[in-house]
Amino acid sequence: MDTPAAVPRPLRRDAELNRLRIMAAAREVFAERGLEATLDDVARQAGLGVGTVYRRFPNKEALVDALFEEGFGRVVAAAERSLENPDAWAGMVNLVTELAEIQAADRGLRDIMLSEAYGRDRVAQLRDRIKPMLEQAVERAQRQGGLRADFRAADVPALLMMIAMTVEFGRDVRPEVWRRYLTMLLDGISARRDHPTRLPEPELDDDDMHEAMHAWPRLRWTTPTSTPEKRGPKVLSSEV
């Protein structure tokens, strides 16, 4: 007689509440600091002991994988909306703008979208899913004459990387200045240049530039290493 497969027990109420607190804290910490933040940082933000965090998530990659599933859903939804727009060029502009907005608002999601150090399987799944959608969006915009003929879907990540650097450079001085440069980039990939698009943000003046450059050495724009985070202490008690 076959032994019935074990059914995972649901988390106790206090354990589930702790998991939700950890997820909420991680969302805030990673959005602000990116993936350089540690599980210790998340534990402090959540007001929990670090052992409790490690019981729910054995390493940072496990937490990142759980946390950014929702973020990846937003990326896919943006691509779907682009394809539903009857004006393919407007859909392309909206798509690139939405992706830039997502990255500007959430540094952690930006880090994981632009590297493979954490959540590698999840990133691969996202890229496999969104690549044909980007290709379709590009083909539609070119067929309708809105997008320059030599643009490729593979150029989109590079555009987003440029904007990500601008987000970092201006975030302490003019957090929305990246929109100015995104507008310039979009004009650059447009096949129609009858007149330039009105820039939504003024340039960085001398004082802004000085302040941004002064802060720049303190910014840590680094790609997270692939070295796994040190595991937490072995838990012997039944603490949640």
Residue frames relative to the residue before (quaternion, step in Angstrom):
aa qw qx qy qz dx dy dz
M 1.0000 0.0000 0.0000 0.0000 0.00 0.00 0.00
D 0.4249 -0.7184 0.4884 0.2545 3.57 -0.79 1.02
T 0.4115 -0.6914 0.5372 0.2529 3.53 -1.08 0.78
P 0.4773 -0.6807 0.4612 0.3100 3.61 -0.73 0.99
A 0.5232 -0.6329 0.4665 0.3287 3.56 -1.05 0.76
A 0.5089 -0.6540 0.4689 0.3057 3.51 -1.01 0.85
V 0.2825 -0.7433 0.5861 0.1557 3.55 -0.99 0.91
P 0.4615 -0.6880 0.4729 0.3002 3.62 -0.69 1.03
R 0.4200 -0.7021 0.5145 0.2569 3.53 -0.90 0.91
P 0.4776 -0.6524 0.4886 0.3280 3.59 -0.96 0.74
L 0.5759 -0.5874 0.4335 0.3680 3.55 -1.14 0.58
R 0.5306 -0.5868 0.4985 0.3544 3.53 -1.16 0.63
R 0.6660 -0.5274 0.3341 0.4082 3.56 -1.15 0.57
D 0.6838 0.4773 -0.3097 0.4568 3.61 0.85 -0.89
A 0.6321 0.5203 -0.3362 0.4656 3.59 1.07 -0.68
E 0.6523 0.5048 -0.3161 0.4688 3.59 0.98 -0.81
L 0.6299 0.5204 -0.3357 0.4688 3.59 1.00 -0.74
N 0.6400 0.5139 -0.3232 0.4710 3.58 1.01 -0.77
R 0.6303 0.5292 -0.3374 0.4569 3.58 0.99 -0.80
L 0.6608 0.4998 -0.3063 0.4687 3.58 0.95 -0.86
R 0.6357 0.5199 -0.3284 0.4666 3.59 1.04 -0.76
I 0.6409 0.5196 -0.3200 0.4657 3.57 1.01 -0.82
M 0.6618 0.5063 -0.3122 0.4564 3.59 0.89 -0.90
A 0.6629 0.4998 -0.3108 0.4628 3.59 0.92 -0.88
A 0.6602 0.5000 -0.3079 0.4683 3.59 0.96 -0.85
A 0.6486 0.5193 -0.3185 0.4563 3.59 0.96 -0.86
R 0.6163 0.5482 -0.3506 0.4436 3.58 1.00 -0.79
E 0.6835 0.4785 -0.2803 0.4748 3.58 0.94 -0.90
V 0.6925 0.4918 -0.2884 0.4421 3.58 0.82 -1.01
F 0.7060 0.4526 -0.2761 0.4697 3.60 0.82 -0.94
A 0.6108 0.5447 -0.3581 0.4494 3.61 1.07 -0.66
E 0.7199 0.4397 -0.2438 0.4785 3.58 1.00 -0.82
R 0.8271 0.2724 -0.0989 0.4816 3.59 0.79 -1.01
G 0.4566 -0.6751 0.4656 0.3450 3.57 1.19 -0.30
L 0.7296 -0.4633 0.3006 0.4034 3.55 -1.32 -0.09
E 0.4735 0.6349 -0.4705 0.3890 3.58 1.20 0.20
A 0.5193 0.6191 -0.4181 0.4149 3.60 1.24 -0.29
T 0.3328 -0.7599 0.5345 0.1615 3.56 -1.12 0.69
L 0.6532 -0.4821 0.3924 0.4324 3.54 -1.30 0.10
D 0.5706 0.5656 -0.3835 0.4555 3.60 1.15 -0.49
D 0.6380 0.5185 -0.3237 0.4684 3.59 1.01 -0.83
V 0.6467 0.5156 -0.3139 0.4662 3.55 0.99 -0.85
A 0.6417 0.5310 -0.3251 0.4479 3.58 0.95 -0.87
R 0.6556 0.5016 -0.3163 0.4674 3.60 0.95 -0.86
Q 0.6552 0.5110 -0.3195 0.4555 3.58 0.94 -0.86
A 0.7024 0.4628 -0.2572 0.4757 3.58 1.05 -0.80
G 0.3936 -0.7235 0.4788 0.3038 3.59 1.22 -0.36
L 0.5518 0.5931 -0.3894 0.4383 3.55 1.15 0.69
G 0.5738 -0.5572 0.4605 0.3848 3.54 -1.25 0.30
V 0.5757 -0.6128 0.4054 0.3588 3.57 -1.03 0.73
G 0.5929 0.5752 -0.3678 0.4271 3.61 1.10 -0.59
T 0.6215 0.5397 -0.3364 0.4575 3.57 1.07 -0.72
V 0.6418 0.5154 -0.3207 0.4686 3.57 1.00 -0.82
Y 0.6871 0.4839 -0.2912 0.4572 3.60 0.87 -0.91
R 0.6009 0.5470 -0.3758 0.4455 3.61 1.13 -0.45
R 0.6895 0.4533 -0.2711 0.4956 3.57 1.06 -0.72
F 0.7944 0.0817 0.0023 0.6019 3.58 1.03 -0.89
P 0.3391 -0.8011 0.4523 0.1967 3.62 -0.27 1.22
N 0.7926 0.0118 -0.0178 0.6094 3.60 1.22 -0.39
K 0.6954 -0.4894 0.3207 0.4172 3.55 -1.26 0.27
E 0.6102 0.5670 -0.3644 0.4164 3.59 1.00 -0.73
A 0.6374 0.5244 -0.3347 0.4546 3.60 0.99 -0.77
L 0.6624 0.4927 -0.3021 0.4767 3.58 1.00 -0.81
V 0.6355 0.5279 -0.3255 0.4598 3.58 0.97 -0.87
D 0.6503 0.5319 -0.3184 0.4391 3.57 0.91 -0.91
A 0.6826 0.4744 -0.2857 0.4768 3.57 0.97 -0.86
L 0.6931 0.5229 -0.2784 0.4108 3.54 0.91 -0.98
F 0.7843 0.3937 -0.1939 0.4384 3.56 0.82 -0.96
E 0.3753 0.7035 -0.5091 0.3242 3.57 1.21 0.23
E 0.6545 0.5003 -0.3078 0.4759 3.56 0.99 -0.84
G 0.6486 0.5256 -0.3168 0.4502 3.57 0.98 -0.84
F 0.6443 0.5094 -0.3159 0.4750 3.57 1.01 -0.79
G 0.5968 0.5609 -0.3541 0.4515 3.55 1.13 -0.64
R 0.6338 0.5228 -0.3313 0.4639 3.60 1.06 -0.72
V 0.6311 0.5315 -0.3329 0.4564 3.58 1.03 -0.76
V 0.6687 0.4917 -0.2977 0.4717 3.58 0.88 -0.93
A 0.6450 0.5247 -0.3241 0.4512 3.60 0.97 -0.83
A 0.6253 0.5314 -0.3357 0.4626 3.60 1.06 -0.73
A 0.6523 0.5052 -0.3112 0.4716 3.58 0.99 -0.82
E 0.6445 0.5189 -0.3225 0.4597 3.58 0.98 -0.79
R 0.6472 0.5090 -0.3242 0.4658 3.59 0.96 -0.80
S 0.6106 0.5558 -0.3510 0.4416 3.57 1.03 -0.73
L 0.7024 0.4710 -0.2696 0.4605 3.57 0.91 -0.90
E 0.6438 0.5220 -0.3201 0.4589 3.58 1.20 -0.44
N 0.5713 0.6004 -0.3816 0.4093 3.59 1.22 -0.36
P 0.4133 -0.7278 0.4789 0.2649 3.65 -0.65 1.00
D 0.6604 0.4134 -0.2902 0.5556 3.60 1.22 -0.46
A 0.3115 -0.8127 0.4612 0.1723 3.55 -0.06 1.33
W 0.6427 0.5137 -0.3358 0.4585 3.63 1.00 -0.73
A 0.6425 0.5037 -0.3231 0.4787 3.59 0.97 -0.83
G 0.6362 0.5239 -0.3276 0.4619 3.56 1.04 -0.76
M 0.6428 0.5181 -0.3171 0.4668 3.57 1.03 -0.79
V 0.6440 0.5109 -0.3164 0.4735 3.59 0.95 -0.87
N 0.6671 0.5005 -0.3037 0.4606 3.58 0.89 -0.91
L 0.6424 0.5334 -0.3266 0.4428 3.58 0.99 -0.81
V 0.6897 0.4622 -0.2921 0.4747 3.59 0.76 -0.99
T 0.6423 0.5238 -0.3239 0.4563 3.59 1.01 -0.79
E 0.6625 0.5010 -0.3103 0.4624 3.59 0.91 -0.87
L 0.6533 0.5025 -0.3221 0.4658 3.58 0.94 -0.82
A 0.6382 0.5104 -0.3240 0.4767 3.59 1.03 -0.75
E 0.6460 0.5201 -0.3194 0.4585 3.60 0.99 -0.80
I 0.6283 0.5299 -0.3307 0.4638 3.58 1.00 -0.82
Q 0.6876 0.4761 -0.2831 0.4695 3.58 0.89 -0.93
A 0.6505 0.5207 -0.3266 0.4463 3.60 0.99 -0.78
A 0.7101 0.4639 -0.2594 0.4618 3.58 1.02 -0.80
D 0.7989 0.2135 -0.0778 0.5569 3.58 1.08 -0.65
R 0.2659 -0.8077 0.5100 0.1293 3.54 -0.08 1.33
G 0.6353 0.5422 -0.3354 0.4358 3.56 1.03 -0.74
L 0.6617 0.4835 -0.3082 0.4831 3.56 0.94 -0.86
R 0.6088 0.5435 -0.3502 0.4597 3.57 1.06 -0.71
D 0.6481 0.5266 -0.3223 0.4459 3.59 0.90 -0.89
I 0.7182 0.4489 -0.2746 0.4553 3.56 0.81 -0.96
M 0.6271 0.5347 -0.3415 0.4520 3.60 1.11 -0.60
L 0.7575 0.3883 -0.1969 0.4865 3.58 1.09 -0.69
S 0.7525 0.2694 -0.2116 0.5625 3.60 1.21 0.25
E 0.3535 -0.7165 0.5534 0.2353 3.54 -1.32 0.07
A 0.3596 0.7670 -0.4729 0.2426 3.57 1.20 0.39
Y 0.7892 0.1441 -0.0743 0.5923 3.59 1.09 -0.71
G 0.8298 0.1749 -0.1374 0.5119 3.53 -1.11 0.64
R 0.1154 0.8544 -0.5027 0.0623 3.58 1.08 0.70
D 0.6629 0.4994 -0.3150 0.4604 3.58 0.92 -0.87
R 0.6536 0.5126 -0.3130 0.4605 3.56 0.99 -0.86
V 0.6433 0.5093 -0.3223 0.4721 3.59 0.97 -0.82
A 0.6439 0.5206 -0.3234 0.4580 3.59 0.96 -0.84
Q 0.6416 0.5160 -0.3211 0.4680 3.58 1.00 -0.80
L 0.6447 0.5167 -0.3203 0.4635 3.57 0.96 -0.87
R 0.6810 0.4908 -0.3008 0.4526 3.58 0.84 -0.97
D 0.6405 0.5179 -0.3301 0.4611 3.58 0.99 -0.78
R 0.6915 0.4763 -0.2818 0.4643 3.57 1.02 -0.76
I 0.7568 0.4133 -0.2279 0.4523 3.57 0.86 -0.93
K 0.5261 0.6621 -0.4185 0.3312 3.63 1.10 -0.51
P 0.7045 0.4339 -0.3024 0.4734 3.65 0.73 -0.87
M 0.6131 0.5401 -0.3554 0.4541 3.59 1.12 -0.54
L 0.6379 0.5043 -0.3226 0.4845 3.59 1.02 -0.77
E 0.6468 0.5208 -0.3213 0.4552 3.57 0.94 -0.87
Q 0.6579 0.5000 -0.3115 0.4692 3.56 0.98 -0.81
A 0.6411 0.5255 -0.3246 0.4556 3.59 0.99 -0.83
V 0.6532 0.5063 -0.3061 0.4726 3.57 1.01 -0.84
E 0.6678 0.5086 -0.3061 0.4492 3.58 0.86 -0.95
R 0.6471 0.5182 -0.3227 0.4567 3.59 0.96 -0.83
A 0.6833 0.4900 -0.2922 0.4556 3.57 0.88 -0.97
Q 0.6551 0.4886 -0.3160 0.4819 3.60 1.05 -0.68
R 0.6437 0.5300 -0.3260 0.4455 3.58 0.97 -0.79
Q 0.7039 0.4340 -0.2554 0.5010 3.58 1.09 -0.72
G 0.5471 -0.6724 0.3658 0.3387 3.58 1.28 0.03
G 0.5297 0.6579 -0.4069 0.3479 3.60 1.18 0.21
L 0.7569 0.3476 -0.1652 0.5282 3.58 1.11 -0.75
R 0.5479 -0.6257 0.4370 0.3426 3.56 -0.94 0.87
A 0.5774 -0.6670 0.3694 0.2920 3.54 -1.00 0.95
D 0.7098 0.4627 -0.2715 0.4564 3.61 1.10 -0.54
F 0.4727 0.6535 -0.4555 0.3769 3.61 1.24 0.17
R 0.1377 -0.7910 0.5930 0.0611 3.56 -1.09 0.76
A 0.6353 -0.5345 0.3952 0.3931 3.56 -1.21 0.51
A 0.6288 0.5525 -0.3303 0.4361 3.59 1.09 -0.71
D 0.5828 0.5831 -0.3770 0.4222 3.61 1.23 -0.25
V 0.5385 0.6580 -0.4032 0.3385 3.60 1.14 -0.51
P 0.6675 0.4875 -0.3367 0.4510 3.68 0.77 -0.82
A 0.6359 0.5245 -0.3376 0.4545 3.59 1.05 -0.72
L 0.6184 0.5262 -0.3404 0.4742 3.60 1.03 -0.74
L 0.6714 0.4984 -0.2994 0.4596 3.56 0.93 -0.89
M 0.6082 0.5395 -0.3526 0.4634 3.59 1.09 -0.65
M 0.6300 0.5278 -0.3351 0.4608 3.60 0.97 -0.81
I 0.6799 0.4788 -0.2888 0.4744 3.56 0.89 -0.94
A 0.6156 0.5540 -0.3535 0.4349 3.59 1.01 -0.74
M 0.6479 0.5044 -0.3228 0.4708 3.58 0.98 -0.77
T 0.6441 0.5109 -0.3197 0.4710 3.58 1.04 -0.75
V 0.5936 0.5536 -0.3562 0.4630 3.58 1.07 -0.71
E 0.6784 0.4934 -0.2912 0.4599 3.56 0.87 -0.97
F 0.6746 0.5199 -0.3013 0.4287 3.57 0.90 -0.95
G 0.8050 0.3310 -0.1570 0.4666 3.58 0.88 -0.88
R 0.4452 0.7585 -0.4283 0.2075 3.57 1.22 -0.24
D 0.7153 0.4314 -0.2690 0.4794 3.64 1.02 -0.66
V 0.7126 0.4270 -0.2383 0.5031 3.59 1.26 -0.29
R 0.7776 -0.0738 0.1148 0.6137 3.53 0.77 -1.15
P 0.2038 -0.8550 0.4611 0.1216 3.59 0.25 1.23
E 0.7163 0.4183 -0.2632 0.4926 3.61 1.19 -0.34
V 0.4108 0.7468 -0.4598 0.2491 3.61 1.23 0.00
W 0.5315 0.6380 -0.4072 0.3803 3.60 1.16 -0.44
R 0.5813 0.5929 -0.3798 0.4079 3.60 1.13 -0.55
R 0.5793 0.5776 -0.3704 0.4400 3.60 1.12 -0.61
Y 0.7406 0.4244 -0.2269 0.4689 3.56 0.82 -1.04
L 0.5705 0.5534 -0.3827 0.4711 3.59 1.17 -0.46
T 0.6331 0.5310 -0.3263 0.4590 3.59 1.00 -0.83
M 0.6438 0.5123 -0.3194 0.4702 3.59 0.98 -0.82
L 0.6561 0.5097 -0.3155 0.4585 3.59 0.95 -0.85
L 0.6604 0.5040 -0.3116 0.4613 3.58 0.94 -0.86
D 0.6178 0.5171 -0.3435 0.4826 3.58 1.05 -0.68
G 0.6563 0.5406 -0.3076 0.4270 3.55 1.05 -0.76
I 0.7278 0.3931 -0.2493 0.5037 3.61 1.11 -0.54
S 0.4971 0.6468 -0.4306 0.3861 3.57 1.28 0.01
A 0.4172 -0.6996 0.5217 0.2538 3.57 -1.09 0.73
R 0.7105 0.3977 -0.2358 0.5305 3.57 1.26 -0.32
R 0.0201 0.8180 -0.5719 0.0587 3.57 -0.64 1.10
D 0.1015 0.8170 -0.5573 0.1076 3.60 0.85 0.94
H 0.7651 -0.1164 0.0919 0.6266 3.54 1.07 -0.77
P 0.5237 -0.6504 0.4423 0.3271 3.60 -1.04 0.66
T 0.5349 -0.6063 0.4843 0.3343 3.54 -1.22 0.56
R 0.5254 -0.6235 0.4730 0.3339 3.57 -1.03 0.79
L 0.3979 -0.7288 0.5088 0.2271 3.57 -0.83 1.02
P 0.4050 -0.7663 0.4499 0.2153 3.59 -0.73 1.04
E 0.7673 0.2509 -0.1397 0.5734 3.59 1.21 -0.36
P 0.4659 -0.6544 0.5027 0.3193 3.61 -1.06 0.66
E 0.6265 -0.5428 0.4019 0.3890 3.55 -1.27 0.34
L 0.5600 -0.5431 0.4837 0.3968 3.53 -1.31 0.19
D 0.2921 -0.7540 0.5556 0.1935 3.60 -0.67 1.04
D 0.7578 -0.3940 0.2466 0.4580 3.57 -1.28 0.08
D 0.6646 0.4976 -0.3106 0.4628 3.59 0.94 -0.86
D 0.6412 0.5185 -0.3244 0.4635 3.59 0.96 -0.87
M 0.6702 0.5088 -0.2996 0.4496 3.57 0.88 -0.97
H 0.6404 0.5208 -0.3242 0.4621 3.57 0.98 -0.86
E 0.6804 0.4869 -0.2998 0.4584 3.58 0.89 -0.92
A 0.6547 0.5104 -0.3149 0.4600 3.57 0.98 -0.84
M 0.6702 0.4892 -0.2987 0.4715 3.58 0.96 -0.85
H 0.6161 0.5430 -0.3438 0.4554 3.57 1.10 -0.67
A 0.7066 0.4521 -0.2601 0.4783 3.57 1.03 -0.80
W 0.5276 0.6986 -0.3927 0.2819 3.57 1.13 -0.65
P 0.6684 0.4910 -0.3469 0.4381 3.69 0.78 -0.77
R 0.6577 0.5143 -0.3226 0.4460 3.58 1.14 -0.50
L 0.5782 0.5793 -0.3861 0.4254 3.57 1.22 -0.36
R 0.2439 -0.7794 0.5628 0.1274 3.55 -0.90 0.89
W 0.0378 0.7878 -0.6106 0.0716 3.56 0.12 1.31
T 0.2550 0.7633 -0.5471 0.2303 3.55 0.06 1.30
T 0.4276 -0.6553 0.5515 0.2892 3.51 -1.18 0.59
P 0.4792 -0.6760 0.4610 0.3176 3.61 -0.69 1.00
T 0.4584 -0.6715 0.5027 0.2937 3.55 -0.99 0.78
S 0.5111 -0.6509 0.4666 0.3122 3.53 -1.23 0.40
T 0.4271 0.6967 -0.4710 0.3322 3.59 1.26 0.15
P 0.4408 -0.7084 0.4672 0.2926 3.61 -0.59 1.02
E 0.5157 -0.6216 0.4860 0.3340 3.55 -1.12 0.68
K 0.5907 -0.5905 0.4185 0.3567 3.52 -1.09 0.74
R 0.4770 -0.6775 0.4812 0.2862 3.53 -0.88 0.93
G 0.5300 -0.6348 0.4625 0.3199 3.52 -1.13 0.58
P 0.6981 -0.4644 0.3250 0.4374 3.56 -1.28 0.15
K 0.5376 -0.6060 0.4685 0.3525 3.57 -1.08 0.68
V 0.2958 -0.7798 0.5345 0.1373 3.53 -0.83 1.05
L 0.1335 -0.8132 0.5646 0.0458 3.54 -0.70 1.08
S 0.6648 0.4928 -0.3115 0.4672 3.57 1.15 -0.49
S 0.5143 -0.6295 0.4820 0.3270 3.59 -1.31 0.04
E 0.2786 0.7729 -0.5258 0.2205 3.58 1.21 0.38
V 0.4943 -0.6570 0.4835 0.3004 3.57 -1.02 0.81
